[in-house]
Amino acid sequence: MTDPNLHKTLWETADKLRSNMDAAEYKHLVLGLIFIKYVSDAFEARRVELARQFADVESDLFFSDDPEDQETALEDRDYYTSENVFWVPPESRWETLRDQAKQANIGRIVDDALVAIEEENPSLKNILDKRFARAQLEPSRLGELIDLISKIGFGAKDKAKDVLGEVYEYFLGQFASAEGKKGGQFYTPASVVKALVEVLSPHRGKVYDPCCGSGGMFVQSEKFVESHGGRFGDISIYGQESNPTTWRLVAMNLAIRGMDFNLGKEPKDTFANDQHPDLKADFILANPPFNVSDWDGAKYIEDKRWVYGTPPAGNANFAWLQHILWHLKPDGQAGVVLANGSMSSNQNSEGTIRQAMVEGDVVECMVALPPQLFFNTQIPACLWFLTQDKSVHGRDRRGEVLFIDARKLGRMANRTLRVFDDADIARIVGAVHGWRRDGEVAGEGDYQDVPGFCRAVKLDEIREHGFVLTPGRYVGAEEAEDDDEAFAEKMERLTAKLAEQMAKGAELDGVIREKLGVLGYAV
């Protein structure tokens, strides 16, 4: 992890350069330049490595002492693409752009550089956002932005990649915050993503997000794999996004980390044009837009995905849940962020669908979240954890649901936004993982209900509550600290103390009145 002050300094400097330009527009310029910087740095690192190998007479690549031959070989694209490094033509390399940063037509120069990169790398075709020439940003400011981004990356291949990836991720979050409600549509706060990923623990297989935004779920999943001893690439990434500009953002976000991905052929609506109709995923993570009322639900009345009932045309919450279950492998797991209303609403067919899901035993865990976790909404939210088979991934949990009330967790990062710290995430994850494996290994991870926080509940009790899944209904009240003092003795002691304090108050009141009288005030 790099120094967070670097991220902050870069952001503050970049933000000053945008003047009156809207953050939603400026975002694409900054992130697009960071992408070019990344592919150029990766290309240059490979070029330096090749030059060293060409000069080493014992290297398998040694073929000529002639510097001209070596220089020609350094421009052989196969040496780069064979190592999964994007081929960057000369006119698109960062040094070329930096040298022309003060030109009046720098916007057109950057657009042309992006076009050339796309032409040389088919996997990036139609992904890069070429809007620099028409952007409402003064050429001098764009040149200053290029100079600023030139400071990112410190030579060493792996470190430069990490720094660029971290800066990109940090900037995504800052732009979401700057844009407010609109920005949150493409960005799920990092602490919420981390909680989802840590609970699911995706280690190997296919990971899918049907509304992937800027790709935070995928990035955190890869980080999880690597931090737990897995290899980069152990998971296969599948996603879909309907917004064309956001679709480009997620593609760049994944490409900047060298991750392989399949986002479908084009940006399309998940319900109307499923880009992965035959996909069955090991892990699904999603933060769908809450309570969408204009999803054209009436068009999909006979859809095969509605195993547990037809979702109401006026709310897509249970359409998302069933779409996700449809794409889940028999032993797969899913984590979904939804509005709190999904846990209790009985409008139209929502209560019936929720009942069918509970009776079908596909609801594994429900987590109530604290307020103010999201940039784009103040609507209270929750986490649904789903699985097709509770007898795998731990002990047999069939006929049981874990409820967690996390509404008291987290801290205010600023006046409007709450975040989970690692300790908060660990408490949620520990409860879920302990419950899943309770009793599997003697003395390890034994789960216990914690009043006011978590409780494992049998389906019969959920039926008694009308299939409402609000954790607060099941976890009970938090236990007060027991000081072992008998109630009668405590009451007598507190009553005596109150009488003593009231007498003291009356005495002080008399002293104050006396002093005021001496000063000539009427009392």
N, C-alpha and C positions, 0 to 999 in steps of 0.2 A: 504494500500500500504506500502510495506517495504521500508527501506532506499535504494535508488538506488545505494549508495556507496557499499552496500553489494554485489549487482549484479556485479558491476564493479570490485571489489576486487576479487571475486570468479572467474570471467572470466579471468582476467589478470593472476591470479595464475594458473588456469587450462591451459591457452594457453601456458604458459612457459613450462609446463610439456610435451608438445607434441613433442618437439625437431624438427626434420625434417619431422615428420609425416604429411601427407596431411590432411587438415581440413575436407575434404569430408569423410575420413575414421575415423578420430578422433571423429567427431561428434557423431557417433553411440555409441562409447565407453562412452563418457561423458553422453549423454542423457539416455543411457541404465542404467547407474549407478544411475542417478537421479531417474529413474523410480523405481528401486529396493528400493532405500531409501524411496520413497513415500509409496509404498505398505507396507514396513516394519513399517514405522512410523504409518500408519493408523491401521495396525494390532496391534501394541503395545498399541496404544491409546485405542482400543477396549478391549484389554486384561486387561489393568488397570481398565477400567470401569467395566468389569465383576468381577474382583477380589473384587472391592469395593461392588458390589451388592451381591456377594456370602457371604461377611462378615457381611452384614446388615441383622439382624434377621427379619426386617420388609419388606425386599425386596421380591418380587415375585419369585426371583431366589434362595432364601435361601433354602438349602436342607440338609446341613451337616456342623457340626463343625470340621470335620476331615480335616486337611490341605491337606492330600494326595488326598481325594475325590475332594477337590476344585482344586488342581493342575491338576487332571485328567480332570475335567470339563473345565478347561481353554484351554485344547487341543481339545475340541469338535468343529469341523469346523462349525457345524450348527449355533453356537452362533455368528459366524462371517459373514457367507454368508447370514444369514437372515437379516443382517443390511447392505447388499451391500458392505461388506468389503472383499477384496481378502483374501483367506486363504493362509498364507505363511508358508510352512513347515520349521522346525527348521534349516535345512541346507541352507535355502535361506534367513534367517533373517539377517538384516544388521549387527547386533552384531557379528554374525558368520563370515561374510566376513571381517569385520574390524579386528577381532582377527587373521585372517589369511593373512592380507594384505601384510605381508613381506615374505610370502612363494614364492618360485621360480615358483610354478605352480598355482599362483593366477588366471591367465587367465582361466585355465581349471575349477577352483573352481567356478568362476563367471558364466561360461557357464552352468555348472551343476546346479547352483542355478536357472538360468533362465529356464532350462528344467523342473525342479521340480515345479516352479511356474505355468508354462503352463499346466503341467499334473494335477495340483490341481484346475485349473480355466479354464474350457472349453472355456470361452469367449475370452481368450488370446491365444488360440491354434494357433501356427504358426505365431504369431504376433511379439514376442520378437526376437530381432536380436542377435543371439549367435555367436559372432565373436571374443571374447576376447582371446581365446587360440591361434588363428592364427594371431592376430593383430601384426603389426610391432612396438610394444611399449615395451620397457624394463619392466620386472616385477617390478623393483623398482619404475619406474615411475607410473605404474598402482597402486601400493600400495600407493604412494603419492596422487594419484587422489582419491582413496577411503578415505584416511585421510581427504582430503580437503572437499569432499562431506559430510563427517560426520558432518561438521559444519552447514549444512543446516537443518533448522527445530528447533523449540524451545519448544518442549514439548506439548503446548496446541494444541489440535486436529485441530481446525479451522485455527489457525495461522500457524501451520506447513504446512497444506495443501496449504494455500495461498502463503506462502513463496516458497515452492517447485514449485508451478505452475508458479509463477512469474519468478523464476530463470530459469525454463525450457523455458518459452517464451522468456526471454532475451537472453538465450544461442542460441535459434533458430535464432534469428535476427543476433547475432554476427557471428554465423557460416555462415549464408547467406552472410554477408558482407565479411568474410574472404575468402569464395569461389568465390566471385564475380559473374560472369555471370552464372556459373553452379549452385551456391547456390540459386540464385533467382528463379530457376525453382520450388522450393518447398516452397517458402516463399514469401508472399505478405506483403510489409511494413505495420507496424501497423497503421500508420496514414491514409493510403489509405483504409485499412479494416474498420477503425473506421468511416470514411466518408461514406462508403457504408452502414454500419450497421445503423448509425444514421439517414440516409435518409430513409431507409426502415422501421426502427423501428420494428423489429420482436418481438412480445410480446407473441404470443401463436400460436402453430400449427407446421406444418412440414417445416423444413429448409433444403434445398438441395444445395449441391455444386458438380457439375459433374466433377470437376478437382480440388480436395480439397487440394492438396499439404500437408502441415503440419497441416492444420486444423484451421488456424487463424480466418477464417470467423465464424466457429462454436463457438470458445472460446469467441470472441467478442460479438456474439449474446447472449450467456448465460450471459455475464457481463451486457449487455444492459437490459435484462429481470430483473435481480436482482437489478440493480441500479434504475429501475423504479417501484419498489414495487412488481414485480412478484415473482414467486417461482422458485427455481432451479428445472428444469425438465418440465417447462411449454412448452418448445419446444422439438420436436422430430427431431433427427439429421439423415440425410441421405447423404452419400457421395460416391464418386468413385475416384479412383486414379490408374493410369496404372503402375507407377513405384513401384516395390515391396518394395524397401527400404523406399521410401517415404510413402507408404501405412502403413508400420510398424510405422513410425514416427507419423503419424496422430493418429493411434490407441493408441499409448502410450500417446500422448499429451492430448487426450480426457479421457483416463482411469485415468491419473494422477489427474484429476479433478473430478473423480467419475461420469462422464457424460455417459449416455447410448447413443449408436450410432449404426448405420447400414451402414457399408462400403461395403456391398456386400460380397459374399462368398470368393472373391479373387481379387487381383489387375488385372484389365483388362482395355483395351481401351474402352472409353465411346461410341464411334461411332460403333465399331465392336461388342461389348458385353455389352450392357446396363445392369447394375446390378439391376436396379430398373425400369423395363419396364412399370409397371402399376402405378408408382408414380405420383401423382398430388400434388404439393407442394404449401404451402401458401407463402413462401419466397424462392427465389433462389439468391445466391450470388456466383459469379465466377470470377476468373482471369485466363482465358484460355491462353495457349501459343500463342503469337502473330503470325499472318500470316503463320500458319503451312502449308507447301506445300506438305508434304508427308503423308497426312492423309488417303490415299487410297479412295479419294472421288469418283473415277470412279465406285467403288463397290456399291455405295448407290444411284444410279441415281433414282430409283423408291421408295426411302424411304418415309414412311408415315409422317415423321417429317418435310419434306420440303413443308410446307403449302404455303409459300410465294415464292417458286422457288427453283430450284436445285442449290446448291452452286457449284462454280467452283472447279474442281479437284485440282487446284493449290493454293488454299487458303481456310482455314477452318473457317475464321471469321464468315461468315454467316451460316455455319453449326452449330457453337456453339450457335449463337443467336436463331436459329430455334429449336435446341434441347431443349434449355431452355424454349422457349415459349410452346413447346409441353408438357413439364412437369409442366407447371404452371396452377394452379386452375383458374377457371373463374374470381375470384376476387383476384387472387394472384398478387404479385409484384416481380420484379427481378432487380438486379443491376449487371452489367457486365463491367469488365475492358477490353478494346480492343485497338488496335493500331489506331492512328488517321486516317489512310487510310480508315478505315471502314466507316467513315463519308462522304467520297467524291468519293471514287474509282468507276469508271465505267467500269473497266476491266471485261471481260467475262460477267457474269450475275449479278455482284455485285450491279450495279446501279439499275437494274430491281428489284432485291429482296428488296433493300432498299426502292424503290418507293412503292412496294406492302405493305411493313410493315407500311410506313407512311399512305398510303391510307387505310390500315386496322386499323389505329388509335391505334396501339399497342406501339408506341414510346411515352413515357411520358416526358422524360427529357434527355437532352444531356449536359454533362459537359466536357469542354476542360481542361486538367490538365497541370501543369507546367512541364518543363523538369526535368530530374535527380531524379525522385521519386523512381525509381526501381533499384535494384541491378543488374538485369540480362540484361537490355537493355537500350540503349539511344534513342530508337524509341519513339517519342511523343505519349502519350496515352490519352484516353478519357474514360468517364463513360457513359454507356447506361443504362437508367432506363426504364423498360418495364412493361406493364400491359395489361391484356386482356379487362379491363373495366374501363374507366376513370370516370365513373359516381359514383364509390364507393370510399371510403377512402378520403372523402372530398367533395367539390362541384363538379358539373358536368363539367369536363374539356374536354369533347369530341370535336374533331376538333381543338385542340390546343396543342402545344408543348412548354415546357419551355427550353430556352437555357441559359447556364451559362458559362462564360469565366473566369476560375479560374487560368489562366496561370501566373498571377502576384502574386498569393498567395504562401505562404510557405517561408521557410528560409533554408539556407544551414547549415546542421548539421555538415558537414565536407567538404572537398574539392570536393568530388564527389557525395554526396547524399543530396537531399533536403527532408524536412519533412513538413507536415502540423502541425501547432500548433492548440490547441483547438479553438482559436479564428477564424482561417481559416476554420476549419470544421464547426463551429457554423454559419459562414456567408453563406456557401453553404447550410447547412441544413435549416437555417432560410428562405432562399429564396424558397427552394422547399416546405417546410411545409406551409409557408405563401401563396404561390401560390395555393396549394391544397385546403386550407380552406378559401381563400379570400372571405369575405362577408358572411361566414357561421355564424359567431358570430360577432355582431356589435362591431366595435372598437377593435377587437382582431385579430392580425395577418394579417391585411390588406396588400396585396401584392402591390408593386409598381415596375415597370421596373426601373433599374438603368443603365444608359448609360455606356457602356464599361464593364458591369459585367453580367447583366441578363435581359432577355426580354421574355415575353410570345408571341408566334407567331401563327397565324392561318394557317391552312393547305394550304389555297390558296396562301399565300406568299411563303410557302415552295415549292409549285409547280412551282412558278415563278422562283425560284432559282434551278430548275432541281433536286429537292429532295436531294440537298446537305445539310448535317446536321452539318456543322462546326459552332459552336457558334459565332465566330468572324464575320461571315457574317451577323448575325442578331442583335447582341447587340449594334452595333455602337461604336462610340468613346467615351471615358471617358470625361465627361464634365470638362472643365477648370474652375477653381475658378473664380467667377464673382466678381470683385471689384467695380462694378457700375461706373467706370470711362468711359466716352465717348471715342470712338475710336480715333477721331480726336485730342482730348485733350491729350490722352495717347501718340499718335505718336509724337505730337509736343514736349511733355515733354522728351520723350526718345531720340529724335533727338538732342535736345539741350544738354542733358546729354552726348551723344556720342561725340558731337563736343567739349564739355568742356574737356572730358577725352583725346581726340586726341590731343588737344592743350597742355594739361599737359604732355602727352607723348613726344611731340616734344620738350618741354622745358627741360625735364629730359634727353632726348637724347643729347641736346646741352651741358648740364652740364657734362655728361659722356665723351663726346668728348674732352671738354676742359681739364678735369682732366687727361685723357690719354695723351694729348699733353704735359702737364706739366711733365709727367713721361717719356717722350721721345718716346712714341709709335706713330707710324704713323696711322692716322685716316682719 
